[in-house]
Amino acid sequence: MKAKPDRQAILDFLRDLRDNNSRDWFEANRSRYEAARGTFVELLGDLIDGFASVDDIGGVTVKECMFRINRDLRFSNDKTPYKTAMTALLGRGGRKSTGRSYYFHIEPDGQSMLAGGLWDPSPAQLTKMRHALGEDAGPFRKIIAKPDFVGCFGALSGEALKTAPQGYAKDHPDIDLLRMKQFMAIHQLPDSQVCSGDLIPHALKVFKAMRPFEEYIEDALS
């Protein structure tokens, strides 16, 4: 019988890494990292294997989807060398996907999440999204009001302008959406869910509820 992966070990390692984020500590605990990474790789593989029920992501591999744990320090004031989460992006092209994609994030103390949407849109992308919503926000509102979307994500997440964006009236009927600078669907995962036996089925259910949201954004940007 196949041994159950120790997902708690992922959380424990990442929690300790958060408190000891240095190369010396990491090297001294590399065996713990390799074990935690191996469990995450297995978990991600199981998620990819079941993803046909959600979307066609083109046969991507775990390696193509998984992000490195090393942080890019070139343009950051924060010089801690490692991320304190294990993350992946599932979509055509894996972590380099430019179309529909689904974000998988494991981090201790209730910070794990399943997410998607526009997190850091370019000015051109934001202009296209606002144009689509300004023309007719009805289809988008229907998507984010669906019971499965509300059940999984609550409501649309993201930062917003304090006033109307340039080119739109302050009394536009959809000004609440037009002020958005990000368009995110976020489903938080408690540690107990990460360690539970139904994590993969749960993640697939959540990502399936996200797909119409992803399709709308992809169409708006095309």
N, CA, C and O of each residue as an XYZ file, in Angstrom:
888
protein
N       0.847     -1.198      0.000
C       0.000      0.000      0.000
C       0.883      1.248      0.000
O       1.861      1.329      0.744
N       0.532      2.199     -0.827
C       1.326      3.419     -0.954
C       1.200      4.280      0.305
O       0.094      4.515      0.792
N       2.331      4.747      0.827
C       2.316      5.563      2.039
C       1.670      6.916      1.744
O       1.840      7.477      0.661
N       0.930      7.426      2.722
C       0.301      8.732      2.586
C       1.354      9.830      2.691
O       2.129      9.838      3.648
N       1.406     10.758      1.733
C       2.396     11.835      1.786
C       2.224     12.670      3.059
O       1.100     12.910      3.501
N       3.336     13.110      3.639
C       3.295     13.894      4.870
C       3.210     15.373      4.523
O       4.222     16.070      4.461
N       1.987     15.841      4.297
C       1.809     17.244      3.934
C       2.100     18.170      5.112
O       2.480     19.324      4.917
N       1.926     17.670      6.320
C       2.255     18.485      7.487
C       3.728     18.864      7.471
O       4.104     19.940      7.935
N       4.567     17.972      6.932
C       6.000     18.258      6.859
C       6.281     19.455      5.947
O       7.228     20.206      6.181
N       5.456     19.633      4.904
C       5.597     20.819      4.048
C       5.347     22.071      4.878
O       6.144     23.008      4.859
N       4.245     22.079      5.598
C       3.877     23.246      6.398
C       4.908     23.525      7.481
O       5.271     24.677      7.718
N       5.380     22.466      8.140
C       6.361     22.643      9.215
C       7.670     23.212      8.673
O       8.265     24.107      9.274
N       8.112     22.681      7.527
C       9.360     23.199      6.945
C       9.210     24.663      6.559
O      10.081     25.478      6.861
N       8.115     24.998      5.897
C       7.926     26.376      5.443
C       7.787     27.342      6.615
O       8.246     28.481      6.540
N       7.157     26.893      7.695
C       7.035     27.742      8.884
C       8.414     28.013      9.481
O       8.726     29.143      9.856
N       9.228     26.974      9.565
C      10.581     27.158     10.104
C      11.446     28.003      9.166
O      12.275     28.793      9.617
N      11.246     27.829      7.868
C      11.981     28.647      6.900
C      11.603     30.116      7.040
O      12.463     30.992      6.955
N      10.332     30.383      7.253
C       9.873     31.759      7.454
C      10.600     32.414      8.640
O      10.921     33.602      8.608
N      10.849     31.618      9.679
C      11.496     32.144     10.880
C      13.022     32.129     10.809
O      13.696     32.713     11.657
N      13.561     31.457      9.791
C      15.026     31.314      9.668
C      15.438     31.441      8.202
O      16.099     30.559      7.654
N      15.043     32.540      7.582
C      15.198     32.655      6.139
C      16.612     33.111      5.766
O      16.864     34.284      5.492
N      17.523     32.132      5.769
C      18.914     32.403      5.408
C      19.472     31.193      4.665
O      18.972     30.077      4.804
N      20.503     31.432      3.885
C      21.115     30.339      3.130
C      21.751     29.308      4.064
O      21.684     28.108      3.799
N      22.364     29.766      5.149
C      22.995     28.831      6.082
C      21.962     27.882      6.680
O      22.184     26.672      6.743
N      20.843     28.430      7.114
C      19.800     27.572      7.703
C      19.242     26.618      6.654
O      19.016     25.439      6.926
N      19.024     27.142      5.455
C      18.450     26.316      4.392
C      19.364     25.131      4.073
O      18.896     23.999      3.946
N      20.647     25.389      3.945
C      21.585     24.306      3.631
C      21.655     23.291      4.768
O      21.783     22.092      4.521
N      21.571     23.757      5.998
C      21.591     22.844      7.142
C      20.331     21.996      7.208
O      20.321     20.935      7.833
N      19.260     22.468      6.558
C      17.975     21.761      6.566
C      17.560     21.313      5.174
O      16.376     21.127      4.895
N      18.551     21.141      4.302
C      18.237     20.791      2.913
C      17.484     19.469      2.815
O      16.609     19.324      1.962
N      17.811     18.496      3.677
C      17.119     17.208      3.606
C      15.627     17.379      3.900
O      14.791     16.704      3.299
N      15.299     18.278      4.821
C      13.893     18.567      5.102
C      13.229     19.226      3.897
O      12.086     18.918      3.559
N      13.962     20.142      3.251
C      13.425     20.793      2.055
C      13.165     19.773      0.953
O      12.104     19.788      0.330
N      14.121     18.894      0.711
C      13.961     17.907     -0.358
C      12.765     17.003     -0.090
O      12.036     16.651     -1.017
N      12.555     16.622      1.175
C      11.409     15.778      1.519
C      10.096     16.539      1.305
O       9.139     16.000      0.749
N      10.064     17.799      1.754
C       8.861     18.611      1.585
C       8.586     18.868      0.105
O       7.443     18.788     -0.345
N       9.642     19.178     -0.647
C       9.481     19.409     -2.077
C       8.962     18.159     -2.775
O       8.101     18.245     -3.650
N       9.486     16.991     -2.386
C       9.034     15.750     -2.993
C       7.556     15.503     -2.760
O       6.853     15.029     -3.652
N       7.085     15.822     -1.570
C       5.660     15.674     -1.274
C       4.827     16.648     -2.087
O       3.755     16.294     -2.578
N       5.320     17.889     -2.232
C       4.594     18.877     -3.039
C       4.559     18.453     -4.503
O       3.535     18.612     -5.167
N       5.655     17.921     -5.007
C       5.702     17.438     -6.393
C       4.657     16.329     -6.606
O       3.958     16.312     -7.619
N       4.565     15.427     -5.657
C       3.576     14.351     -5.758
C       2.156     14.908     -5.716
O       1.286     14.475     -6.471
N       1.938     15.856     -4.843
C       0.637     16.497     -4.718
C       0.257     17.220     -6.011
O      -0.870     17.099     -6.491
N       1.196     17.963     -6.561
C       0.957     18.691     -7.804
C       0.714     17.722     -8.957
O      -0.124     17.983     -9.820
N       1.441     16.606     -8.975
C       1.221     15.597    -10.004
C      -0.185     15.028     -9.952
O      -0.816     14.821    -10.988
N      -0.675     14.775     -8.745
C      -2.042     14.276     -8.593
C      -3.058     15.309     -9.080
O      -4.065     14.956     -9.693
N      -2.789     16.581     -8.804
C      -3.685     17.648     -9.242
C      -3.718     17.728    -10.768
O      -4.789     17.839    -11.364
N      -2.548     17.672    -11.395
C      -2.476     17.721    -12.857
C      -3.185     16.512    -13.463
O      -3.887     16.642    -14.466
N      -3.005     15.342    -12.860
C      -3.627     14.125    -13.383
C      -5.147     14.225    -13.397
O      -5.794     13.639    -14.264
N      -5.722     14.954    -12.454
C      -7.171     15.081    -12.396
C      -7.725     16.309    -13.073
O      -8.932     16.549    -13.033
N      -6.851     17.105    -13.706
C      -7.278     18.420    -14.178
C      -8.155     18.385    -15.430
O      -8.751     19.400    -15.790
N      -8.241     17.243    -16.090
C      -9.104     17.147    -17.273
C     -10.558     17.449    -16.932
O     -11.325     17.869    -17.798
N     -10.937     17.238    -15.678
C     -12.311     17.537    -15.261
C     -12.543     19.039    -15.111
O     -13.684     19.484    -14.985
N     -11.463     19.817    -15.126
C     -11.549     21.269    -14.964
C     -11.349     21.985    -16.291
O     -12.184     22.794    -16.696
N     -10.244     21.690    -16.968
C      -9.858     22.421    -18.166
C      -8.783     21.627    -18.902
O      -8.137     20.756    -18.320
N      -8.601     21.929    -20.165
C      -7.538     21.332    -20.965
C      -6.299     22.211    -20.837
O      -6.252     23.318    -21.372
N      -5.299     21.705    -20.123
C      -4.078     22.498    -19.918
C      -2.911     21.955    -20.744
O      -1.750     22.272    -20.485
N      -3.234     21.145    -21.728
C      -2.249     20.805    -22.741
C      -1.168     19.835    -22.340
O      -0.086     19.855    -22.926
N      -1.419     18.985    -21.360
C      -0.429     17.972    -21.009
C       0.831     18.511    -20.372
O       1.904     17.938    -20.560
N       0.734     19.599    -19.624
C       1.922     20.163    -18.969
C       2.410     19.236    -17.859
O       1.652     18.415    -17.342
N       3.667     19.375    -17.506
C       4.286     18.553    -16.477
C       4.418     19.320    -15.172
O       4.270     20.542    -15.139
N       4.695     18.600    -14.109
C       4.949     19.226    -12.814
C       6.086     20.231    -12.923
O       5.992     21.339    -12.394
N       7.155     19.850    -13.603
C       8.319     20.729    -13.730
C       7.951     22.031    -14.422
O       8.459     23.090    -14.054
N       7.076     21.967    -15.417
C       6.680     23.171    -16.148
C       5.788     24.083    -15.310
O       5.765     25.295    -15.527
N       5.058     23.516    -14.362
C       4.099     24.292    -13.576
C       4.674     24.865    -12.287
O       4.211     25.901    -11.811
N       5.671     24.210    -11.722
C       6.144     24.552    -10.379
C       7.131     25.713    -10.391
O       8.033     25.771    -11.227
N       6.946     26.638     -9.447
C       7.871     27.753     -9.283
C       9.028     27.357     -8.367
O       8.869     26.510     -7.488
N      10.183     27.971     -8.574
C      11.335     27.749     -7.711
C      11.088     28.391     -6.349
O      10.327     29.352     -6.233
N      11.734     27.854     -5.332
C      11.594     28.421     -3.989
C      12.531     29.613     -3.794
O      12.322     30.414     -2.882
N      13.544     29.743     -4.624
C      14.459     30.893     -4.529
C      13.761     32.156     -5.000
O      13.072     32.149     -6.020
N      13.937     33.235     -4.258
C      13.365     34.517     -4.635
C      14.280     35.248     -5.610
O      15.501     35.100     -5.545
N      13.702     36.030     -6.507
C      14.462     36.912     -7.386
C      14.727     38.207     -6.618
O      13.808     38.984     -6.357
N      15.979     38.428     -6.264
C      16.336     39.557     -5.401
C      16.786     40.795     -6.175
O      17.096     41.820     -5.567
N      16.826     40.716     -7.488
C      17.440     41.790     -8.279
C      16.761     43.135     -8.080
O      17.439     44.161     -8.024
N      15.427     43.153     -7.971
C      14.711     44.429     -7.896
C      13.905     44.547     -6.606
O      12.921     45.285     -6.549
N      14.321     43.825     -5.578
C      13.563     43.799     -4.335
C      14.379     44.367     -3.176
O      15.573     44.099     -3.050
N      13.712     45.155     -2.335
C      14.362     45.642     -1.120
C      14.447     44.546     -0.065
O      15.281     44.608      0.839
N      13.581     43.545     -0.184
C      13.594     42.397      0.728
C      14.628     41.404      0.214
O      14.437     40.816     -0.850
N      15.693     41.209      0.932
C      16.783     40.354      0.472
C      16.752     38.951      1.087
O      17.728     38.210      0.974
N      15.647     38.578      1.732
C      15.546     37.192      2.196
C      15.558     36.284      0.963
O      14.845     36.549     -0.005
N      16.365     35.216      0.990
C      16.633     34.469     -0.242
C      15.555     33.491     -0.695
O      15.573     33.047     -1.843
N      14.608     33.143      0.194
C      13.666     32.075     -0.164
C      12.211     32.509      0.029
O      11.890     33.286      0.928
N      11.353     31.993     -0.827
C       9.914     32.139     -0.633
C       9.495     31.242      0.525
O      10.134     30.225      0.794
N       8.439     31.615      1.197
C       7.957     30.814      2.318
C       6.679     30.074      1.950
O       5.841     29.790      2.806
N       6.541     29.767      0.664
C       5.418     28.987      0.151
C       5.927     28.119     -0.988
O       6.954     28.417     -1.597
N       5.200     27.042     -1.271
C       5.443     26.228     -2.460
C       4.280     26.473     -3.399
O       3.119     26.351     -3.009
N       4.598     26.823     -4.657
C       3.572     27.343     -5.549
C       3.706     26.768     -6.956
O       4.766     26.293     -7.364
N       2.591     26.830     -7.680
C       2.566     26.348     -9.062
C       1.459     27.068     -9.818
O       0.498     27.559     -9.225
N       1.612     27.123    -11.134
C       0.591     27.688    -12.010
C       0.240     26.643    -13.057
O       1.101     26.189    -13.811
N      -1.037     26.265    -13.097
C      -1.508     25.247    -14.027
C      -2.231     25.917    -15.182
O      -3.219     26.625    -14.988
N      -1.730     25.685    -16.376
C      -2.319     26.237    -17.577
C      -1.465     25.825    -18.755
O      -0.400     25.238    -18.566
N      -1.903     26.117    -19.959
C      -1.078     25.815    -21.136
C       0.203     26.638    -21.059
O       0.157     27.867    -21.024
N       1.335     25.962    -21.033
C       2.605     26.647    -20.838
C       3.055     26.638    -19.388
O       4.099     27.201    -19.062
N       2.280     26.005    -18.512
C       2.667     25.924    -17.112
C       2.803     27.292    -16.472
O       1.947     28.157    -16.661
N       3.878     27.494    -15.713
C       4.059     28.762    -14.990
C       4.280     29.934    -15.941
O       4.234     31.085    -15.509
N       4.519     29.671    -17.224
C       4.683     30.732    -18.214
C       3.398     30.975    -19.001
O       3.409     31.674    -20.015
N       2.305     30.402    -18.538
C       1.027     30.522    -19.233
C       0.606     31.974    -19.385
O       0.779     32.779    -18.470
N       0.054     32.304    -20.541
C      -0.473     33.644    -20.780
C      -1.983     33.612    -21.001
O      -2.603     34.650    -21.231
N      -2.576     32.411    -20.931
C      -4.022     32.278    -21.076
C      -4.657     31.885    -19.764
O      -4.206     32.290    -18.693
N      -5.715     31.089    -19.856
C      -6.372     30.623    -18.631
C      -5.376     29.867    -17.770
O      -4.678     28.977    -18.256
N      -5.310     30.220    -16.490
C      -4.360     29.549    -15.599
C      -4.899     29.558    -14.179
O      -5.713     30.401    -13.802
N      -4.414     28.587    -13.397
C      -4.954     28.322    -12.069
C      -3.780     28.204    -11.088
O      -2.864     27.405    -11.285
N      -3.830     29.011    -10.042
C      -2.702     29.151     -9.110
C      -2.916     28.282     -7.874
O      -3.977     28.308     -7.250
N      -1.871     27.503     -7.532
C      -1.898     26.567     -6.406
C      -0.786     26.966     -5.446
O       0.382     27.000     -5.831
N      -1.142     27.272     -4.187
C      -0.218     27.918     -3.254
C      -0.347     27.254     -1.892
O      -1.418     27.283     -1.284
N       0.748     26.650     -1.404
C       0.763     26.025     -0.086
C       1.672     26.825      0.842
O       2.857     27.006      0.562
N       1.107     27.300      1.946
C       1.833     28.118      2.917
C       1.201     27.896      4.284
O      -0.024     27.805      4.371
N       1.985     27.806      5.353
C       1.422     27.480      6.665
C       0.562     28.589      7.270
O       0.542     29.729      6.806
N      -0.144     28.194      8.325
C      -0.943     29.111      9.142
C      -2.087     29.752      8.362
O      -2.342     30.950      8.478
N      -2.773     28.926      7.561
C      -3.961     29.376      6.860
C      -3.709     30.265      5.660
O      -4.642     30.895      5.162
N      -2.477     30.336      5.179
C      -2.143     31.197      4.043
C      -2.163     30.464      2.703
O      -1.897     31.067      1.663
N      -2.477     29.170      2.720
C      -2.587     28.427      1.460
C      -3.811     28.919      0.688
O      -4.784     29.382      1.283
N      -3.755     28.816     -0.623
C      -4.878     29.308     -1.427
C      -4.920     28.654     -2.803
O      -3.930     28.115     -3.299
N      -6.101     28.724     -3.393
C      -6.342     28.413     -4.795
C      -6.841     29.715     -5.408
O      -7.786     30.309     -4.889
N      -6.234     30.172     -6.494
C      -6.561     31.507     -6.983
C      -6.428     31.585     -8.501
O      -5.844     30.714     -9.144
N      -6.986     32.650     -9.041
C      -6.881     32.901    -10.477
C      -7.340     34.308    -10.788
O      -7.850     35.013     -9.918
N      -7.154     34.716    -12.045
C      -7.588     36.033    -12.482
C      -6.443     36.931    -12.887
O      -5.390     36.461    -13.319
N      -6.653     38.229    -12.744
C      -5.648     39.235    -13.109
C      -5.066     39.822    -11.833
O      -5.703     40.645    -11.175
N      -3.855     39.397    -11.484
C      -3.201     39.876    -10.266
C      -2.347     41.114    -10.544
O      -2.380     42.068     -9.768
N      -1.596     41.113    -11.622
C      -0.705     42.229    -11.947
C      -0.869     42.581    -13.429
O       0.062     42.408    -14.215
N      -2.056     43.076    -13.810
C      -2.302     43.344    -15.231
C      -1.462     44.495    -15.760
O      -1.184     45.458    -15.046
N      -1.066     44.383    -17.012
C      -0.394     45.491    -17.680
C      -1.424     46.588    -17.942
O      -2.625     46.322    -17.900
N      -0.977     47.811    -18.210
C      -1.940     48.872    -18.542
C      -2.843     48.489    -19.716
O      -4.029     48.816    -19.721
N      -2.279     47.794    -20.715
C      -3.080     47.390    -21.870
C      -4.147     46.372    -21.469
O      -5.282     46.438    -21.940
N      -3.780     45.435    -20.602
C      -4.748     44.438    -20.151
C      -5.860     45.084    -19.328
O      -7.032     44.738    -19.478
N      -5.493     46.011    -18.469
C      -6.483     46.682    -17.639
C      -7.436     47.508    -18.506
O      -8.635     47.572    -18.237
N      -6.894     48.134    -19.538
C      -7.731     48.903    -20.459
C      -8.737     47.997    -21.161
O      -9.908     48.354    -21.293
N      -8.286     46.823    -21.615
C      -9.186     45.891    -22.299
C     -10.264     45.356    -21.362
O     -11.427     45.233    -21.745
N      -9.867     45.041    -20.139
C     -10.835     44.526    -19.166
C     -11.883     45.592    -18.857
O     -13.077     45.294    -18.818
N     -11.454     46.808    -18.642
C     -12.398     47.888    -18.349
C     -13.298     48.176    -19.551
O     -14.478     48.480    -19.381
N     -12.753     48.082    -20.754
C     -13.569     48.306    -21.945
C     -14.689     47.277    -22.022
O     -15.840     47.622    -22.291
N     -14.350     46.016    -21.787
C     -15.365     44.957    -21.831
C     -16.444     45.194    -20.776
O     -17.633     45.039    -21.056
N     -16.036     45.566    -19.578
C     -16.999     45.807    -18.507
C     -17.808     47.079    -18.751
O     -18.995     47.141    -18.432
N     -17.157     48.084    -19.317
C     -17.854     49.328    -19.599
C     -18.912     49.180    -20.667
O     -19.938     49.859    -20.634
N     -18.661     48.280    -21.626
C     -19.628     48.026    -22.696
C     -20.837     47.261    -22.165
O     -21.980     47.607    -22.462
N     -20.574     46.223    -21.383
C     -21.658     45.402    -20.837
C     -21.095     44.507    -19.740
O     -20.479     43.480    -20.024
N     -21.305     44.891    -18.507
C     -20.783     44.122    -17.376
C     -21.715     42.983    -16.968
O     -21.393     42.207    -16.068
N     -22.864     42.883    -17.625
C     -23.847     41.878    -17.253
C     -23.312     40.456    -17.216
O     -23.500     39.767    -16.213
N     -22.647     39.986    -18.280
C     -22.133     38.613    -18.273
C     -21.139     38.359    -17.135
O     -21.148     37.288    -16.527
N     -20.288     39.339    -16.851
C     -19.312     39.181    -15.769
C     -20.018     39.130    -14.418
O     -19.663     38.325    -13.557
N     -21.000     39.976    -14.235
C     -21.738     39.974    -12.970
C     -22.454     38.641    -12.753
O     -22.536     38.154    -11.626
N     -22.964     38.062    -13.821
C     -23.630     36.767    -13.696
C     -22.648     35.696    -13.231
O     -22.991     34.843    -12.412
N     -21.437     35.747    -13.754
C     -20.407     34.761    -13.385
C     -20.060     34.869    -11.903
O     -20.021     33.859    -11.200
N     -19.810     36.083    -11.425
C     -19.361     36.237    -10.034
C     -20.530     36.167     -9.046
O     -20.326     36.199     -7.832
N     -21.759     36.071     -9.575
C     -22.925     35.894     -8.708
C     -23.406     34.444     -8.673
O     -24.324     34.120     -7.919
N     -22.803     33.571     -9.476
C     -23.216     32.170     -9.482
C     -22.991     31.541     -8.114
O     -22.002     31.846     -7.448
N     -23.897     30.666     -7.689
C     -23.750     30.050     -6.363
C     -22.421     29.335     -6.158
O     -21.847     29.405     -5.072
N     -21.919     28.642     -7.196
C     -20.648     27.933     -7.005
C     -19.484     28.906     -6.884
O     -18.533     28.637     -6.149
N     -19.539     30.039     -7.594
C     -18.482     31.050     -7.462
C     -18.533     31.673     -6.063
O     -17.514     31.777     -5.381
N     -19.720     32.079     -5.655
C     -19.863     32.698     -4.330
C     -19.486     31.709     -3.238
O     -18.852     32.080     -2.251
N     -19.875     30.447     -3.414
C     -19.561     29.439     -2.416
C     -18.075     29.200     -2.261
O     -17.596     28.933     -1.159
N     -17.344     29.295     -3.359
C     -15.897     29.045     -3.329
C     -15.067     30.287     -3.029
O     -14.036     30.200     -2.362
N     -15.512     31.443     -3.519
C     -14.663     32.635     -3.468
C     -15.283     33.803     -2.702
O     -14.607     34.791     -2.416
N     -16.536     33.688     -2.381
C     -17.208     34.773     -1.675
C     -17.558     35.904     -2.625
O     -18.715     36.064     -3.016
N     -16.578     36.670     -2.986
C     -16.767     37.802     -3.892
C     -15.464     38.056     -4.642
O     -14.424     37.479     -4.324
N     -15.539     38.911     -5.619
C     -14.362     39.327     -6.368
C     -13.358     39.988     -5.428
O     -13.736     40.788     -4.572
N     -12.086     39.655     -5.589
C     -11.021     40.240     -4.758
C     -10.103     41.103     -5.613
O     -10.002     40.920     -6.826
N      -9.436     42.049     -4.955
C      -8.453     42.867     -5.659
C      -8.475     44.309     -5.216
O      -9.458     44.784     -4.648
N      -7.378     45.007     -5.481
C      -7.280     46.422     -5.149
C      -8.102     47.249     -6.126
O      -8.337     46.834     -7.261
N      -8.538     48.419     -5.679
C      -9.364     49.291     -6.518
C      -8.937     50.742     -6.369
O      -8.395     51.143     -5.339
N      -9.189     51.517     -7.407
C      -8.988     52.956     -7.334
C     -10.005     53.566     -6.379
O     -11.068     52.991     -6.148
N      -9.679     54.730     -5.825
C     -10.616     55.416     -4.942
C     -11.640     56.225     -5.716
O     -12.679     56.614     -5.183
N     -11.332     56.475     -6.986
C     -12.246     57.249     -7.816
C     -12.352     56.581     -9.180
O     -11.755     55.529     -9.408
N     -13.097     57.179    -10.072
C     -13.298     56.592    -11.393
C     -12.010     56.641    -12.214
O     -11.267     57.620    -12.137
N     -11.737     55.588    -13.005
C     -10.569     55.648    -13.887
C     -10.799     56.663    -15.000
O     -11.934     57.021    -15.314
N      -9.716     57.109    -15.576
C      -9.803     58.113    -16.643
C     -10.670     57.591    -17.781
O     -10.509     56.457    -18.232
N     -11.598     58.443    -18.240
C     -12.458     58.076    -19.356
C     -13.810     57.526    -18.948
O     -14.647     57.241    -19.805
N     -14.039     57.372    -17.634
C     -15.314     56.822    -17.157
C     -15.942     57.772    -16.143
O     -15.259     58.340    -15.292
N     -17.259     57.931    -16.254
C     -17.981     58.821    -15.341
C     -18.074     58.205    -13.950
O     -18.161     56.987    -13.801
N     -18.055     59.064    -12.940
C     -18.137     58.588    -11.558
C     -19.465     57.912    -11.271
O     -19.566     57.092    -10.359
N     -20.497     58.258    -12.058
C     -21.813     57.663    -11.832
C     -22.121     56.535    -12.823
O     -23.279     56.153    -12.992
N     -21.082     56.006    -13.476
C     -21.291     54.863    -14.372
C     -21.927     53.728    -13.562
O     -21.509     53.478    -12.431
N     -22.925     53.038    -14.117
C     -23.619     52.002    -13.340
C     -22.726     50.843    -12.889
O     -23.077     50.106    -11.968
N     -21.581     50.688    -13.538
C     -20.659     49.605    -13.168
C     -19.337     50.152    -12.635
O     -18.286     49.531    -12.789
N     -19.411     51.318    -12.010
C     -18.183     51.964    -11.550
C     -17.460     51.115    -10.511
O     -16.239     51.211    -10.393
N     -18.179     50.287     -9.754
C     -17.519     49.436     -8.758
C     -16.550     48.470     -9.410
O     -15.485     48.190     -8.860
N     -16.912     47.957    -10.581
C     -16.027     47.053    -11.319
C     -14.956     47.824    -12.083
O     -13.809     47.383    -12.164
N     -15.321     48.960    -12.637
C     -14.373     49.741    -13.430
C     -13.241     50.305    -12.576
O     -12.152     50.558    -13.090
N     -13.479     50.505    -11.284
C     -12.429     51.015    -10.400
C     -11.403     49.946    -10.030
O     -10.338     50.268     -9.504
N     -11.713     48.684    -10.300
C     -10.808     47.597     -9.902
C      -9.480     47.682    -10.659
O      -9.444     47.940    -11.862
N      -8.394     47.457     -9.920
C      -7.053     47.375    -10.517
C      -6.590     45.925    -10.625
O      -5.639     45.612    -11.341
N      -7.274     45.055     -9.908
C      -7.027     43.612     -9.951
C      -8.384     42.915    -10.005
O      -9.377     43.419     -9.480
N      -8.408     41.755    -10.646
C      -9.641     40.964    -10.720
C      -9.279     39.542    -10.308
O      -8.816     38.749    -11.128
N      -9.492     39.225     -9.036
C      -9.005     37.966     -8.485
C     -10.130     37.143     -7.863
O     -11.048     37.674     -7.239
N     -10.027     35.840     -8.053
C     -10.858     34.881     -7.333
C      -9.918     34.105     -6.406
O      -8.992     33.445     -6.878
N     -10.149     34.181     -5.095
C      -9.234     33.590     -4.112
C     -10.013     32.702     -3.144
O     -11.007     33.121     -2.549
N      -9.545     31.486     -3.005
C     -10.136     30.523     -2.077
C      -9.067     30.128     -1.074
O      -8.099     29.455     -1.428
N      -9.234     30.543      0.181
C      -8.253     30.238      1.218
C      -8.404     28.790      1.686
O      -9.509     28.250      1.739
N      -7.274     28.178      2.021
C      -7.254     26.802      2.506
C      -6.658     26.769      3.910
O      -5.503     27.158      4.084
N      -7.402     26.320      4.914
C      -6.813     26.148      6.240
C      -5.813     24.994      6.221
O      -5.867     24.139      5.336
N      -4.916     24.969      7.179
C      -3.917     23.896      7.245
C      -4.574     22.521      7.300
O      -4.063     21.559      6.727
N      -5.701     22.435      7.987
C      -6.392     21.147      8.093
C      -6.843     20.644      6.730
O      -6.833     19.438      6.484
N      -7.239     21.552      5.838
C      -7.645     21.157      4.483
C      -6.440     20.700      3.671
O      -6.530     19.734      2.914
N      -5.318     21.386      3.824
C      -4.102     20.992      3.111
C      -3.705     19.569      3.479
O      -3.260     18.802      2.625
N      -3.864     19.221      4.740
C      -3.433     17.904      5.222
C      -4.509     16.841      5.068
O      -4.258     15.671      5.359
N      -5.697     17.218      4.617
C      -6.799     16.265      4.539
C      -6.674     15.375      3.304
O      -5.971     15.706      2.349
N      -7.358     14.261      3.346
C      -7.325     13.324      2.228
C      -8.072     13.789      1.006
O      -7.880     13.240     -0.079
N      -8.936     14.805      1.155
C      -9.729     15.252      0.010
C      -9.226     16.565     -0.585
O      -9.974     17.261     -1.273
N      -7.959     16.910     -0.324
C      -7.434     18.171     -0.855
C      -7.550     18.232     -2.378
O      -8.017     19.234     -2.921
N      -7.131     17.176     -3.068
C      -7.148     17.215     -4.537
C      -8.568     17.316     -5.082
O      -8.821     18.186     -5.914
N      -9.516     16.463     -4.653
C     -10.896     16.642     -5.130
C     -11.453     18.024     -4.818
O     -12.170     18.609     -5.631
N     -11.121     18.546     -3.636
C     -11.590     19.883     -3.261
C     -11.000     20.942     -4.193
O     -11.714     21.827     -4.665
N      -9.702     20.848     -4.455
C      -9.054     21.815     -5.351
C      -9.652     21.757     -6.752
O      -9.882     22.796     -7.370
N      -9.903     20.569     -7.251
C     -10.491     20.431     -8.584
C     -11.883     21.046     -8.632
O     -12.246     21.679     -9.623
N     -12.666     20.865     -7.572
C     -14.002     21.460     -7.503
C     -13.911     22.984     -7.521
O     -14.674     23.644     -8.227
N     -12.985     23.539     -6.751
C     -12.819     24.992     -6.685
C     -12.361     25.542     -8.036
O     -12.898     26.543     -8.510
N     -11.378     24.900     -8.652
C     -10.892     25.372     -9.942
C     -11.969     25.256    -11.030
O     -12.023     26.081    -11.942
N     -12.815     24.243    -10.932
C     -13.911     24.106    -11.900
C     -14.881     25.284    -11.775
O     -15.379     25.797    -12.777
N     -15.146     25.708    -10.525
C     -16.009     26.871    -10.306
C     -15.363     28.153    -10.820
O     -16.057     29.120    -11.134
N     -14.038     28.161    -10.906
C     -13.295     29.334    -11.373
C     -13.262     29.447    -12.895
O     -13.047     30.539    -13.421
N     -13.466     28.361    -13.601
C     -13.223     28.371    -15.047
C     -14.029     29.436    -15.800
O     -13.437     30.124    -16.631
N     -15.341     29.623    -15.570
C     -16.043     30.686    -16.316
C     -15.444     32.067    -16.088
O     -15.414     32.887    -17.006
N     -14.973     32.330    -14.889
C     -14.293     33.584    -14.554
C     -13.025     33.719    -15.383
O     -12.748     34.785    -15.934
N     -12.254     32.638    -15.472
C     -11.026     32.633    -16.271
C     -11.345     32.831    -17.759
O     -10.637     33.556    -18.457
N     -12.400     32.190    -18.234
C     -12.771     32.301    -19.649
C     -13.188     33.724    -19.995
O     -12.843     34.228    -21.064
N     -13.923     34.374    -19.104
C     -14.334     35.750    -19.365
C     -13.110     36.654    -19.509
O     -13.022     37.443    -20.450
N     -12.177     36.536    -18.581
C     -10.982     37.378    -18.626
C     -10.177     37.102    -19.892
O      -9.706     38.032    -20.547
N     -10.019     35.831    -20.233
C      -9.275     35.489    -21.450
C      -9.924     36.099    -22.681
O      -9.229     36.619    -23.555
N     -11.260     36.039    -22.761
C     -11.968     36.609    -23.900
C     -11.825     38.136    -23.931
O     -11.645     38.732    -24.993
N     -11.908     38.758    -22.749
C     -11.802     40.216    -22.682
C     -10.427     40.692    -23.133
O     -10.307     41.773    -23.711
N      -9.412     39.918    -22.881
C      -8.042     40.328    -23.215
C      -7.633     39.950    -24.630
O      -6.607     40.412    -25.128
N      -8.429     39.116    -25.276
C      -8.043     38.644    -26.628
C      -8.324     39.698    -27.680
O      -8.064     39.475    -28.862
